[in-house]
């Protein structure tokens, strides 16, 4: 590989690494789960914090969200911008 190609490869690798680091922890992740495992839809629907479960999950912008119910998971999936912190 010539020097120019290597430079492009290093630059791309640096960009990809910084992009992935920028997303890590973007939603207050703990143990790989966004907002410490709480259901973001429940805040709006029920008016209080409710823990989600690994049974009901959605990955959004590289973060895993847990939900207390399939209905909350579907509401989030349909409009994540409305519920994501």
C-alpha positions in Angstrom: 0.0 0.0 0.0 1.4 3.4 -0.9 1.7 6.2 1.6 -1.4 8.1 0.4 -3.6 5.0 0.7 -2.3 4.3 4.2 -2.9 8.0 5.2 -6.5 7.7 3.9 -7.0 4.4 5.8 -5.7 5.9 9.1 -7.8 9.0 8.7 -10.9 6.9 8.1 -10.1 4.6 11.0 -9.7 7.7 13.3 -13.1 9.1 12.1 -14.9 5.8 12.6 -13.4 5.5 16.1 -14.3 9.0 17.1 -17.8 8.6 15.8 -18.3 5.4 17.8 -16.9 7.1 20.9 -19.2 10.0 20.5 -22.2 7.7 20.6 -21.0 5.7 23.6 -22.8 6.9 26.7 -25.0 9.4 24.8 -28.1 8.2 26.7 -26.6 7.8 30.2 -25.7 4.2 29.7 -24.9 1.9 32.5 -23.8 -1.7 31.8 -24.6 -1.1 28.1 -28.2 -0.1 28.7 -29.5 3.5 28.1 -30.9 5.6 31.0 -30.0 2.9 33.5 -32.6 0.5 32.2 -35.6 2.7 32.8 -38.5 2.8 30.3 -38.5 6.3 28.7 -42.1 5.9 27.5 -43.3 5.3 31.0 -42.1 8.7 32.1 -44.7 10.3 29.7 -47.4 7.7 29.8 -47.5 6.8 33.5 -45.8 9.9 35.0 -43.1 8.0 36.9 -39.9 6.1 36.5 -40.5 2.4 35.6 -37.7 -0.1 35.1 -37.7 -1.8 31.7 -36.8 -5.4 31.0 -34.4 -7.1 28.6 -37.5 -8.8 27.1 -38.6 -5.5 25.5 -35.7 -3.7 23.9 -35.0 -1.3 21.1 -31.6 -0.1 19.8 -31.6 3.6 18.9 -28.5 5.5 17.9 -26.3 2.6 19.1 -27.8 2.5 22.6 -30.1 -0.2 23.9 -33.3 0.9 25.6 -35.4 -1.3 27.9 -39.2 -1.1 28.2 -41.7 -2.3 30.7 -44.1 -3.6 28.0 -44.3 -4.4 24.3 -46.7 -1.5 23.9 -44.1 1.0 25.3 -41.4 -0.6 23.1 -43.6 -0.1 20.0 -44.5 3.5 20.9 -40.8 4.3 21.2 -39.9 2.5 18.0 -42.6 4.5 16.1 -41.3 7.8 17.4 -38.0 7.6 19.3 -37.4 11.4 19.0 -40.5 12.0 21.2 -39.2 9.8 24.0 -35.4 9.6 23.9 -33.7 11.8 26.5 
